[in-house]
Amino acid sequence: MAVAVTDITEDALSAVYTFYDPALAARSLGTFAILQQVAWAAREGIPHLYLGYWIDGHRKMDYKRRFQPLEAFDGRGWHPLPQHDTPA
């Protein structure tokens, strides 16, 4: 139903790409994949999960804002992003 390609580094998992059968979009498989990666990181004592590229306001990427705490890298350092509600 779904595939999540994940890189493993010394101190993080990195969600490279996730894809799933579009006929099953109502099952929230992308969110499920992230929750599985969160559980994997916790189980292995890995302190970070990078959710990958994100564009503010992009409908298909806004689900990433639901996962907190959330930080963004601006080219010089990591900065917290404020939490806000995203449409379901």
PDB file of N, CA, C and O in Angstrom:
ATOM      1  N   MET A   1       0.795  -1.194   0.000  1.00  0.00           N
ATOM      2  CA  MET A   1       0.000   0.000   0.000  1.00  0.00           C
ATOM      3  C   MET A   1       0.842   1.265   0.000  1.00  0.00           C
ATOM      4  O   MET A   1       0.480   2.261  -0.626  1.00  0.00           O
ATOM      5  N   ALA A   2       1.983   1.222   0.714  1.00  0.00           N
ATOM      6  CA  ALA A   2       2.818   2.422   0.847  1.00  0.00           C
ATOM      7  C   ALA A   2       4.278   2.021   1.020  1.00  0.00           C
ATOM      8  O   ALA A   2       4.595   0.919   1.467  1.00  0.00           O
ATOM      9  N   VAL A   3       5.159   2.956   0.649  1.00  0.00           N
ATOM     10  CA  VAL A   3       6.597   2.768   0.820  1.00  0.00           C
ATOM     11  C   VAL A   3       7.161   4.065   1.385  1.00  0.00           C
ATOM     12  O   VAL A   3       6.829   5.154   0.916  1.00  0.00           O
ATOM     13  N   ALA A   4       8.017   3.941   2.399  1.00  0.00           N
ATOM     14  CA  ALA A   4       8.719   5.102   2.953  1.00  0.00           C
ATOM     15  C   ALA A   4      10.213   4.837   2.843  1.00  0.00           C
ATOM     16  O   ALA A   4      10.740   3.936   3.495  1.00  0.00           O
ATOM     17  N   VAL A   5      10.891   5.619   2.020  1.00  0.00           N
ATOM     18  CA  VAL A   5      12.336   5.518   1.869  1.00  0.00           C
ATOM     19  C   VAL A   5      12.950   6.396   2.955  1.00  0.00           C
ATOM     20  O   VAL A   5      12.645   7.585   3.047  1.00  0.00           O
ATOM     21  N   THR A   6      13.816   5.803   3.775  1.00  0.00           N
ATOM     22  CA  THR A   6      14.361   6.500   4.935  1.00  0.00           C
ATOM     23  C   THR A   6      15.869   6.331   4.991  1.00  0.00           C
ATOM     24  O   THR A   6      16.373   5.209   4.951  1.00  0.00           O
ATOM     25  N   ASP A   7      16.594   7.446   5.084  1.00  0.00           N
ATOM     26  CA  ASP A   7      18.040   7.400   5.303  1.00  0.00           C
ATOM     27  C   ASP A   7      18.308   7.320   6.797  1.00  0.00           C
ATOM     28  O   ASP A   7      17.557   7.855   7.613  1.00  0.00           O
ATOM     29  N   ILE A   8      19.398   6.637   7.135  1.00  0.00           N
ATOM     30  CA  ILE A   8      19.816   6.512   8.528  1.00  0.00           C
ATOM     31  C   ILE A   8      21.168   7.197   8.668  1.00  0.00           C
ATOM     32  O   ILE A   8      22.110   6.885   7.941  1.00  0.00           O
ATOM     33  N   THR A   9      21.255   8.138   9.616  1.00  0.00           N
ATOM     34  CA  THR A   9      22.527   8.770   9.925  1.00  0.00           C
ATOM     35  C   THR A   9      22.861   8.478  11.381  1.00  0.00           C
ATOM     36  O   THR A   9      22.104   7.796  12.071  1.00  0.00           O
ATOM     37  N   GLU A  10      23.976   8.988  11.840  1.00  0.00           N
ATOM     38  CA  GLU A  10      24.404   8.721  13.210  1.00  0.00           C
ATOM     39  C   GLU A  10      23.413   9.234  14.248  1.00  0.00           C
ATOM     40  O   GLU A  10      23.198   8.586  15.272  1.00  0.00           O
ATOM     41  N   ASP A  11      22.811  10.389  13.992  1.00  0.00           N
ATOM     42  CA  ASP A  11      21.925  10.977  15.006  1.00  0.00           C
ATOM     43  C   ASP A  11      20.532  11.313  14.478  1.00  0.00           C
ATOM     44  O   ASP A  11      19.807  12.089  15.100  1.00  0.00           O
ATOM     45  N   ALA A  12      20.148  10.728  13.324  1.00  0.00           N
ATOM     46  CA  ALA A  12      18.837  11.064  12.768  1.00  0.00           C
ATOM     47  C   ALA A  12      18.363  10.027  11.762  1.00  0.00           C
ATOM     48  O   ALA A  12      19.152   9.303  11.155  1.00  0.00           O
ATOM     49  N   LEU A  13      17.058   9.985  11.609  1.00  0.00           N
ATOM     50  CA  LEU A  13      16.444   9.346  10.458  1.00  0.00           C
ATOM     51  C   LEU A  13      16.014  10.483   9.548  1.00  0.00           C
ATOM     52  O   LEU A  13      15.650  11.558  10.025  1.00  0.00           O
ATOM     53  N   SER A  14      16.052  10.257   8.261  1.00  0.00           N
ATOM     54  CA  SER A  14      15.646  11.277   7.304  1.00  0.00           C
ATOM     55  C   SER A  14      14.623  10.674   6.352  1.00  0.00           C
ATOM     56  O   SER A  14      14.924   9.749   5.598  1.00  0.00           O
ATOM     57  N   ALA A  15      13.405  11.216   6.398  1.00  0.00           N
ATOM     58  CA  ALA A  15      12.323  10.746   5.536  1.00  0.00           C
ATOM     59  C   ALA A  15      12.573  11.274   4.129  1.00  0.00           C
ATOM     60  O   ALA A  15      12.240  12.418   3.822  1.00  0.00           O
ATOM     61  N   VAL A  16      13.153  10.449   3.284  1.00  0.00           N
ATOM     62  CA  VAL A  16      13.553  10.858   1.945  1.00  0.00           C
ATOM     63  C   VAL A  16      12.333  11.013   1.039  1.00  0.00           C
ATOM     64  O   VAL A  16      12.155  12.053   0.404  1.00  0.00           O
ATOM     65  N   TYR A  17      11.508   9.994   0.982  1.00  0.00           N
ATOM     66  CA  TYR A  17      10.355  10.026   0.091  1.00  0.00           C
ATOM     67  C   TYR A  17       9.360   8.974   0.540  1.00  0.00           C
ATOM     68  O   TYR A  17       9.742   7.866   0.916  1.00  0.00           O
ATOM     69  N   THR A  18       8.097   9.320   0.501  1.00  0.00           N
ATOM     70  CA  THR A  18       7.026   8.379   0.824  1.00  0.00           C
ATOM     71  C   THR A  18       6.020   8.413  -0.315  1.00  0.00           C
ATOM     72  O   THR A  18       5.644   9.484  -0.792  1.00  0.00           O
ATOM     73  N   PHE A  19       5.596   7.257  -0.740  1.00  0.00           N
ATOM     74  CA  PHE A  19       4.551   7.207  -1.753  1.00  0.00           C
ATOM     75  C   PHE A  19       3.587   6.082  -1.425  1.00  0.00           C
ATOM     76  O   PHE A  19       3.937   5.111  -0.755  1.00  0.00           O
ATOM     77  N   TYR A  20       2.356   6.238  -1.918  1.00  0.00           N
ATOM     78  CA  TYR A  20       1.318   5.260  -1.618  1.00  0.00           C
ATOM     79  C   TYR A  20       0.291   5.263  -2.740  1.00  0.00           C
ATOM     80  O   TYR A  20       0.256   6.162  -3.580  1.00  0.00           O
ATOM     81  N   ASP A  21      -0.529   4.247  -2.728  1.00  0.00           N
ATOM     82  CA  ASP A  21      -1.594   4.112  -3.718  1.00  0.00           C
ATOM     83  C   ASP A  21      -2.577   5.266  -3.538  1.00  0.00           C
ATOM     84  O   ASP A  21      -3.198   5.372  -2.481  1.00  0.00           O
ATOM     85  N   PRO A  22      -2.735   6.128  -4.533  1.00  0.00           N
ATOM     86  CA  PRO A  22      -3.630   7.273  -4.380  1.00  0.00           C
ATOM     87  C   PRO A  22      -5.080   6.876  -4.098  1.00  0.00           C
ATOM     88  O   PRO A  22      -5.843   7.669  -3.546  1.00  0.00           O
ATOM     89  N   ALA A  23      -5.459   5.671  -4.469  1.00  0.00           N
ATOM     90  CA  ALA A  23      -6.821   5.209  -4.181  1.00  0.00           C
ATOM     91  C   ALA A  23      -7.031   5.019  -2.678  1.00  0.00           C
ATOM     92  O   ALA A  23      -8.165   4.901  -2.215  1.00  0.00           O
ATOM     93  N   LEU A  24      -5.934   4.992  -1.922  1.00  0.00           N
ATOM     94  CA  LEU A  24      -6.022   4.778  -0.471  1.00  0.00           C
ATOM     95  C   LEU A  24      -5.687   6.037   0.321  1.00  0.00           C
ATOM     96  O   LEU A  24      -5.348   5.950   1.501  1.00  0.00           O
ATOM     97  N   ALA A  25      -5.778   7.193  -0.304  1.00  0.00           N
ATOM     98  CA  ALA A  25      -5.410   8.454   0.360  1.00  0.00           C
ATOM     99  C   ALA A  25      -6.183   8.684   1.650  1.00  0.00           C
ATOM    100  O   ALA A  25      -5.640   9.269   2.587  1.00  0.00           O
ATOM    101  N   ALA A  26      -7.412   8.250   1.725  1.00  0.00           N
ATOM    102  CA  ALA A  26      -8.230   8.450   2.930  1.00  0.00           C
ATOM    103  C   ALA A  26      -7.669   7.710   4.140  1.00  0.00           C
ATOM    104  O   ALA A  26      -8.067   7.994   5.270  1.00  0.00           O
ATOM    105  N   ARG A  27      -6.767   6.781   3.929  1.00  0.00           N
ATOM    106  CA  ARG A  27      -6.170   6.021   5.041  1.00  0.00           C
ATOM    107  C   ARG A  27      -5.008   6.753   5.700  1.00  0.00           C
ATOM    108  O   ARG A  27      -4.445   6.260   6.678  1.00  0.00           O
ATOM    109  N   SER A  28      -4.641   7.924   5.179  1.00  0.00           N
ATOM    110  CA  SER A  28      -3.558   8.746   5.753  1.00  0.00           C
ATOM    111  C   SER A  28      -2.255   7.969   5.879  1.00  0.00           C
ATOM    112  O   SER A  28      -1.604   7.993   6.923  1.00  0.00           O
ATOM    113  N   LEU A  29      -1.886   7.288   4.816  1.00  0.00           N
ATOM    114  CA  LEU A  29      -0.687   6.444   4.850  1.00  0.00           C
ATOM    115  C   LEU A  29       0.592   7.257   4.997  1.00  0.00           C
ATOM    116  O   LEU A  29       1.557   6.761   5.580  1.00  0.00           O
ATOM    117  N   GLY A  30       0.636   8.486   4.492  1.00  0.00           N
ATOM    118  CA  GLY A  30       1.806   9.336   4.695  1.00  0.00           C
ATOM    119  C   GLY A  30       2.014   9.652   6.167  1.00  0.00           C
ATOM    120  O   GLY A  30       3.135   9.587   6.672  1.00  0.00           O
ATOM    121  N   THR A  31       0.930   9.993   6.851  1.00  0.00           N
ATOM    122  CA  THR A  31       1.006  10.255   8.289  1.00  0.00           C
ATOM    123  C   THR A  31       1.391   8.984   9.036  1.00  0.00           C
ATOM    124  O   THR A  31       2.204   9.025   9.960  1.00  0.00           O
ATOM    125  N   PHE A  32       0.810   7.858   8.640  1.00  0.00           N
ATOM    126  CA  PHE A  32       1.157   6.584   9.263  1.00  0.00           C
ATOM    127  C   PHE A  32       2.649   6.288   9.101  1.00  0.00           C
ATOM    128  O   PHE A  32       3.296   5.812  10.033  1.00  0.00           O
ATOM    129  N   ALA A  33       3.188   6.569   7.923  1.00  0.00           N
ATOM    130  CA  ALA A  33       4.619   6.328   7.682  1.00  0.00           C
ATOM    131  C   ALA A  33       5.473   7.169   8.623  1.00  0.00           C
ATOM    132  O   ALA A  33       6.458   6.675   9.172  1.00  0.00           O
ATOM    133  N   ILE A  34       5.106   8.432   8.814  1.00  0.00           N
ATOM    134  CA  ILE A  34       5.861   9.290   9.731  1.00  0.00           C
ATOM    135  C   ILE A  34       5.769   8.759  11.153  1.00  0.00           C
ATOM    136  O   ILE A  34       6.775   8.726  11.863  1.00  0.00           O
ATOM    137  N   LEU A  35       4.595   8.348  11.577  1.00  0.00           N
ATOM    138  CA  LEU A  35       4.453   7.803  12.934  1.00  0.00           C
ATOM    139  C   LEU A  35       5.312   6.559  13.117  1.00  0.00           C
ATOM    140  O   LEU A  35       5.861   6.341  14.198  1.00  0.00           O
ATOM    141  N   GLN A  36       5.436   5.743  12.074  1.00  0.00           N
ATOM    142  CA  GLN A  36       6.304   4.570  12.147  1.00  0.00           C
ATOM    143  C   GLN A  36       7.768   4.985  12.248  1.00  0.00           C
ATOM    144  O   GLN A  36       8.540   4.355  12.971  1.00  0.00           O
ATOM    145  N   GLN A  37       8.160   6.046  11.527  1.00  0.00           N
ATOM    146  CA  GLN A  37       9.534   6.535  11.611  1.00  0.00           C
ATOM    147  C   GLN A  37       9.811   7.147  12.983  1.00  0.00           C
ATOM    148  O   GLN A  37      10.909   6.984  13.514  1.00  0.00           O
ATOM    149  N   VAL A  38       8.844   7.841  13.560  1.00  0.00           N
ATOM    150  CA  VAL A  38       8.987   8.378  14.922  1.00  0.00           C
ATOM    151  C   VAL A  38       9.206   7.225  15.901  1.00  0.00           C
ATOM    152  O   VAL A  38      10.092   7.289  16.754  1.00  0.00           O
ATOM    153  N   ALA A  39       8.402   6.181  15.775  1.00  0.00           N
ATOM    154  CA  ALA A  39       8.539   5.018  16.663  1.00  0.00           C
ATOM    155  C   ALA A  39       9.891   4.336  16.473  1.00  0.00           C
ATOM    156  O   ALA A  39      10.513   3.914  17.448  1.00  0.00           O
ATOM    157  N   TRP A  40      10.347   4.226  15.239  1.00  0.00           N
ATOM    158  CA  TRP A  40      11.642   3.617  14.929  1.00  0.00           C
ATOM    159  C   TRP A  40      12.754   4.414  15.598  1.00  0.00           C
ATOM    160  O   TRP A  40      13.622   3.838  16.253  1.00  0.00           O
ATOM    161  N   ALA A  41      12.731   5.739  15.437  1.00  0.00           N
ATOM    162  CA  ALA A  41      13.758   6.592  16.056  1.00  0.00           C
ATOM    163  C   ALA A  41      13.742   6.441  17.575  1.00  0.00           C
ATOM    164  O   ALA A  41      14.796   6.328  18.201  1.00  0.00           O
ATOM    165  N   ALA A  42      12.560   6.440  18.163  1.00  0.00           N
ATOM    166  CA  ALA A  42      12.457   6.299  19.630  1.00  0.00           C
ATOM    167  C   ALA A  42      13.011   4.954  20.083  1.00  0.00           C
ATOM    168  O   ALA A  42      13.758   4.884  21.059  1.00  0.00           O
ATOM    169  N   ARG A  43      12.650   3.900  19.384  1.00  0.00           N
ATOM    170  CA  ARG A  43      13.107   2.549  19.732  1.00  0.00           C
ATOM    171  C   ARG A  43      14.628   2.437  19.682  1.00  0.00           C
ATOM    172  O   ARG A  43      15.227   1.745  20.505  1.00  0.00           O
ATOM    173  N   GLU A  44      15.256   3.115  18.719  1.00  0.00           N
ATOM    174  CA  GLU A  44      16.701   3.046  18.526  1.00  0.00           C
ATOM    175  C   GLU A  44      17.467   4.140  19.265  1.00  0.00           C
ATOM    176  O   GLU A  44      18.694   4.194  19.196  1.00  0.00           O
ATOM    177  N   GLY A  45      16.739   5.018  19.975  1.00  0.00           N
ATOM    178  CA  GLY A  45      17.399   6.114  20.690  1.00  0.00           C
ATOM    179  C   GLY A  45      17.964   7.171  19.752  1.00  0.00           C
ATOM    180  O   GLY A  45      18.932   7.850  20.096  1.00  0.00           O
ATOM    181  N   ILE A  46      17.371   7.317  18.573  1.00  0.00           N
ATOM    182  CA  ILE A  46      17.815   8.305  17.588  1.00  0.00           C
ATOM    183  C   ILE A  46      17.086   9.613  17.888  1.00  0.00           C
ATOM    184  O   ILE A  46      15.855   9.633  17.897  1.00  0.00           O
ATOM    185  N   PRO A  47      17.810  10.705  18.133  1.00  0.00           N
ATOM    186  CA  PRO A  47      17.171  11.919  18.641  1.00  0.00           C
ATOM    187  C   PRO A  47      16.398  12.763  17.631  1.00  0.00           C
ATOM    188  O   PRO A  47      15.611  13.619  18.036  1.00  0.00           O
ATOM    189  N   HIS A  48      16.596  12.549  16.330  1.00  0.00           N
ATOM    190  CA  HIS A  48      15.956  13.427  15.344  1.00  0.00           C
ATOM    191  C   HIS A  48      15.337  12.626  14.204  1.00  0.00           C
ATOM    192  O   HIS A  48      15.825  11.562  13.822  1.00  0.00           O
ATOM    193  N   LEU A  49      14.245  13.175  13.674  1.00  0.00           N
ATOM    194  CA  LEU A  49      13.649  12.686  12.435  1.00  0.00           C
ATOM    195  C   LEU A  49      13.455  13.894  11.540  1.00  0.00           C
ATOM    196  O   LEU A  49      12.712  14.815  11.879  1.00  0.00           O
ATOM    197  N   TYR A  50      14.120  13.889  10.405  1.00  0.00           N
ATOM    198  CA  TYR A  50      13.971  14.964   9.427  1.00  0.00           C
ATOM    199  C   TYR A  50      12.848  14.591   8.471  1.00  0.00           C
ATOM    200  O   TYR A  50      12.877  13.528   7.851  1.00  0.00           O
ATOM    201  N   LEU A  51      11.870  15.461   8.357  1.00  0.00           N
ATOM    202  CA  LEU A  51      10.724  15.185   7.495  1.00  0.00           C
ATOM    203  C   LEU A  51      10.958  15.632   6.063  1.00  0.00           C
ATOM    204  O   LEU A  51      10.090  15.459   5.208  1.00  0.00           O
ATOM    205  N   GLY A  52      12.106  16.198   5.799  1.00  0.00           N
ATOM    206  CA  GLY A  52      12.458  16.534   4.427  1.00  0.00           C
ATOM    207  C   GLY A  52      11.955  17.890   3.986  1.00  0.00           C
ATOM    208  O   GLY A  52      11.500  18.710   4.784  1.00  0.00           O
ATOM    209  N   TYR A  53      12.053  18.091   2.702  1.00  0.00           N
ATOM    210  CA  TYR A  53      11.726  19.359   2.066  1.00  0.00           C
ATOM    211  C   TYR A  53      10.294  19.776   2.377  1.00  0.00           C
ATOM    212  O   TYR A  53       9.388  18.944   2.433  1.00  0.00           O
ATOM    213  N   TRP A  54      10.106  21.072   2.576  1.00  0.00           N
ATOM    214  CA  TRP A  54       8.786  21.595   2.914  1.00  0.00           C
ATOM    215  C   TRP A  54       8.644  23.000   2.340  1.00  0.00           C
ATOM    216  O   TRP A  54       9.569  23.809   2.416  1.00  0.00           O
ATOM    217  N   ILE A  55       7.489  23.278   1.772  1.00  0.00           N
ATOM    218  CA  ILE A  55       7.160  24.608   1.262  1.00  0.00           C
ATOM    219  C   ILE A  55       5.956  25.108   2.040  1.00  0.00           C
ATOM    220  O   ILE A  55       4.901  24.474   2.026  1.00  0.00           O
ATOM    221  N   ASP A  56       6.101  26.226   2.709  1.00  0.00           N
ATOM    222  CA  ASP A  56       5.012  26.797   3.496  1.00  0.00           C
ATOM    223  C   ASP A  56       3.793  27.044   2.611  1.00  0.00           C
ATOM    224  O   ASP A  56       3.898  27.654   1.547  1.00  0.00           O
ATOM    225  N   GLY A  57       2.643  26.565   3.063  1.00  0.00           N
ATOM    226  CA  GLY A  57       1.399  26.771   2.340  1.00  0.00           C
ATOM    227  C   GLY A  57       1.126  25.775   1.226  1.00  0.00           C
ATOM    228  O   GLY A  57       0.059  25.807   0.613  1.00  0.00           O
ATOM    229  N   HIS A  58       2.082  24.889   0.958  1.00  0.00           N
ATOM    230  CA  HIS A  58       1.886  23.881  -0.085  1.00  0.00           C
ATOM    231  C   HIS A  58       0.953  22.802   0.453  1.00  0.00           C
ATOM    232  O   HIS A  58       1.274  22.127   1.431  1.00  0.00           O
ATOM    233  N   ARG A  59      -0.188  22.644  -0.180  1.00  0.00           N
ATOM    234  CA  ARG A  59      -1.232  21.742   0.318  1.00  0.00           C
ATOM    235  C   ARG A  59      -0.724  20.331   0.606  1.00  0.00           C
ATOM    236  O   ARG A  59      -1.093  19.745   1.623  1.00  0.00           O
ATOM    237  N   LYS A  60       0.099  19.786  -0.254  1.00  0.00           N
ATOM    238  CA  LYS A  60       0.555  18.404  -0.070  1.00  0.00           C
ATOM    239  C   LYS A  60       1.689  18.284   0.946  1.00  0.00           C
ATOM    240  O   LYS A  60       2.075  17.170   1.299  1.00  0.00           O
ATOM    241  N   MET A  61       2.227  19.395   1.419  1.00  0.00           N
ATOM    242  CA  MET A  61       3.314  19.348   2.399  1.00  0.00           C
ATOM    243  C   MET A  61       2.903  19.851   3.773  1.00  0.00           C
ATOM    244  O   MET A  61       3.628  19.648   4.747  1.00  0.00           O
ATOM    245  N   ASP A  62       1.761  20.499   3.864  1.00  0.00           N
ATOM    246  CA  ASP A  62       1.350  21.102   5.141  1.00  0.00           C
ATOM    247  C   ASP A  62       1.128  20.091   6.264  1.00  0.00           C
ATOM    248  O   ASP A  62       1.169  20.465   7.436  1.00  0.00           O
ATOM    249  N   TYR A  63       0.894  18.820   5.936  1.00  0.00           N
ATOM    250  CA  TYR A  63       0.705  17.822   6.987  1.00  0.00           C
ATOM    251  C   TYR A  63       1.921  17.753   7.908  1.00  0.00           C
ATOM    252  O   TYR A  63       1.793  17.361   9.068  1.00  0.00           O
ATOM    253  N   LYS A  64       3.092  18.126   7.409  1.00  0.00           N
ATOM    254  CA  LYS A  64       4.308  18.058   8.222  1.00  0.00           C
ATOM    255  C   LYS A  64       4.231  18.997   9.420  1.00  0.00           C
ATOM    256  O   LYS A  64       4.873  18.751  10.442  1.00  0.00           O
ATOM    257  N   ARG A  65       3.450  20.073   9.305  1.00  0.00           N
ATOM    258  CA  ARG A  65       3.317  21.030  10.409  1.00  0.00           C
ATOM    259  C   ARG A  65       2.630  20.414  11.621  1.00  0.00           C
ATOM    260  O   ARG A  65       2.721  20.960  12.721  1.00  0.00           O
ATOM    261  N   ARG A  66       1.945  19.290  11.442  1.00  0.00           N
ATOM    262  CA  ARG A  66       1.249  18.644  12.563  1.00  0.00           C
ATOM    263  C   ARG A  66       2.210  17.976  13.538  1.00  0.00           C
ATOM    264  O   ARG A  66       1.823  17.655  14.662  1.00  0.00           O
ATOM    265  N   PHE A  67       3.441  17.766  13.130  1.00  0.00           N
ATOM    266  CA  PHE A  67       4.407  17.057  13.968  1.00  0.00           C
ATOM    267  C   PHE A  67       5.268  18.075  14.694  1.00  0.00           C
ATOM    268  O   PHE A  67       5.998  18.845  14.070  1.00  0.00           O
ATOM    269  N   GLN A  68       5.179  18.072  16.009  1.00  0.00           N
ATOM    270  CA  GLN A  68       5.854  19.061  16.848  1.00  0.00           C
ATOM    271  C   GLN A  68       6.760  18.346  17.849  1.00  0.00           C
ATOM    272  O   GLN A  68       6.464  17.212  18.225  1.00  0.00           O
ATOM    273  N   PRO A  69       7.842  18.961  18.289  1.00  0.00           N
ATOM    274  CA  PRO A  69       8.313  20.276  17.883  1.00  0.00           C
ATOM    275  C   PRO A  69       8.877  20.222  16.468  1.00  0.00           C
ATOM    276  O   PRO A  69       9.411  19.200  16.038  1.00  0.00           O
ATOM    277  N   LEU A  70       8.751  21.324  15.759  1.00  0.00           N
ATOM    278  CA  LEU A  70       9.165  21.400  14.365  1.00  0.00           C
ATOM    279  C   LEU A  70      10.169  22.527  14.207  1.00  0.00           C
ATOM    280  O   LEU A  70       9.958  23.635  14.701  1.00  0.00           O
ATOM    281  N   GLU A  71      11.256  22.238  13.517  1.00  0.00           N
ATOM    282  CA  GLU A  71      12.282  23.244  13.262  1.00  0.00           C
ATOM    283  C   GLU A  71      12.561  23.320  11.771  1.00  0.00           C
ATOM    284  O   GLU A  71      12.310  22.369  11.030  1.00  0.00           O
ATOM    285  N   ALA A  72      13.082  24.457  11.340  1.00  0.00           N
ATOM    286  CA  ALA A  72      13.482  24.644   9.946  1.00  0.00           C
ATOM    287  C   ALA A  72      14.928  25.126   9.913  1.00  0.00           C
ATOM    288  O   ALA A  72      15.372  25.870  10.787  1.00  0.00           O
ATOM    289  N   PHE A  73      15.641  24.692   8.899  1.00  0.00           N
ATOM    290  CA  PHE A  73      17.029  25.101   8.703  1.00  0.00           C
ATOM    291  C   PHE A  73      17.050  26.223   7.675  1.00  0.00           C
ATOM    292  O   PHE A  73      16.513  26.066   6.578  1.00  0.00           O
ATOM    293  N   ASP A  74      17.659  27.346   8.013  1.00  0.00           N
ATOM    294  CA  ASP A  74      17.668  28.504   7.107  1.00  0.00           C
ATOM    295  C   ASP A  74      18.994  28.671   6.365  1.00  0.00           C
ATOM    296  O   ASP A  74      19.243  29.719   5.769  1.00  0.00           O
ATOM    297  N   GLY A  75      19.838  27.652   6.399  1.00  0.00           N
ATOM    298  CA  GLY A  75      21.139  27.732   5.753  1.00  0.00           C
ATOM    299  C   GLY A  75      22.256  28.022   6.735  1.00  0.00           C
ATOM    300  O   GLY A  75      23.427  27.775   6.446  1.00  0.00           O
ATOM    301  N   ARG A  76      21.891  28.548   7.900  1.00  0.00           N
ATOM    302  CA  ARG A  76      22.891  28.843   8.937  1.00  0.00           C
ATOM    303  C   ARG A  76      22.626  28.094  10.228  1.00  0.00           C
ATOM    304  O   ARG A  76      23.559  27.791  10.972  1.00  0.00           O
ATOM    305  N   GLY A  77      21.362  27.790  10.503  1.00  0.00           N
ATOM    306  CA  GLY A  77      21.034  27.106  11.753  1.00  0.00           C
ATOM    307  C   GLY A  77      19.576  26.686  11.786  1.00  0.00           C
ATOM    308  O   GLY A  77      18.776  27.054  10.926  1.00  0.00           O
ATOM    309  N   TRP A  78      19.258  25.905  12.806  1.00  0.00           N
ATOM    310  CA  TRP A  78      17.897  25.404  13.004  1.00  0.00           C
ATOM    311  C   TRP A  78      17.124  26.376  13.876  1.00  0.00           C
ATOM    312  O   TRP A  78      17.650  26.902  14.857  1.00  0.00           O
ATOM    313  N   HIS A  79      15.855  26.612  13.504  1.00  0.00           N
ATOM    314  CA  HIS A  79      14.996  27.537  14.242  1.00  0.00           C
ATOM    315  C   HIS A  79      13.613  26.924  14.423  1.00  0.00           C
ATOM    316  O   HIS A  79      13.082  26.315  13.494  1.00  0.00           O
ATOM    317  N   PRO A  80      13.014  27.079  15.627  1.00  0.00           N
ATOM    318  CA  PRO A  80      11.670  26.550  15.848  1.00  0.00           C
ATOM    319  C   PRO A  80      10.646  27.217  14.934  1.00  0.00           C
ATOM    320  O   PRO A  80      10.709  28.420  14.681  1.00  0.00           O
ATOM    321  N   LEU A  81       9.711  26.423  14.450  1.00  0.00           N
ATOM    322  CA  LEU A  81       8.580  26.954  13.702  1.00  0.00           C
ATOM    323  C   LEU A  81       7.364  26.937  14.618  1.00  0.00           C
ATOM    324  O   LEU A  81       7.129  25.949  15.314  1.00  0.00           O
ATOM    325  N   PRO A  82       6.592  28.011  14.628  1.00  0.00           N
ATOM    326  CA  PRO A  82       5.411  28.006  15.492  1.00  0.00           C
ATOM    327  C   PRO A  82       4.378  27.004  15.008  1.00  0.00           C
ATOM    328  O   PRO A  82       4.233  26.757  13.811  1.00  0.00           O
ATOM    329  N   GLN A  83       3.665  26.434  15.967  1.00  0.00           N
ATOM    330  CA  GLN A  83       2.623  25.492  15.638  1.00  0.00           C
ATOM    331  C   GLN A  83       1.389  26.243  15.149  1.00  0.00           C
ATOM    332  O   GLN A  83       1.041  27.291  15.693  1.00  0.00           O
ATOM    333  N   HIS A  84       0.735  25.715  14.136  1.00  0.00           N
ATOM    334  CA  HIS A  84      -0.546  26.252  13.696  1.00  0.00           C
ATOM    335  C   HIS A  84      -1.373  25.117  13.149  1.00  0.00           C
ATOM    336  O   HIS A  84      -0.842  24.097  12.709  1.00  0.00           O
ATOM    337  N   ASP A  85      -2.667  25.299  13.178  1.00  0.00           N
ATOM    338  CA  ASP A  85      -3.568  24.260  12.687  1.00  0.00           C
ATOM    339  C   ASP A  85      -3.507  24.201  11.171  1.00  0.00           C
ATOM    340  O   ASP A  85      -3.434  25.228  10.495  1.00  0.00           O
ATOM    341  N   THR A  86      -3.538  22.979  10.648  1.00  0.00           N
ATOM    342  CA  THR A  86      -3.574  22.807   9.202  1.00  0.00           C
ATOM    343  C   THR A  86      -4.893  22.159   8.844  1.00  0.00           C
ATOM    344  O   THR A  86      -5.431  21.384   9.636  1.00  0.00           O
ATOM    345  N   PRO A  87      -5.416  22.449   7.699  1.00  0.00           N
ATOM    346  CA  PRO A  87      -6.659  21.806   7.276  1.00  0.00           C
ATOM    347  C   PRO A  87      -6.479  20.300   7.157  1.00  0.00           C
ATOM    348  O   PRO A  87      -5.407  19.823   6.786  1.00  0.00           O
ATOM    349  N   ALA A  88      -7.510  19.570   7.467  1.00  0.00           N
ATOM    350  CA  ALA A  88      -7.452  18.101   7.378  1.00  0.00           C
ATOM    351  C   ALA A  88      -7.470  17.637   5.956  1.00  0.00           C
ATOM    352  O   ALA A  88      -7.427  16.434   5.698  1.00  0.00           O
TER     353      ALA A  88
END
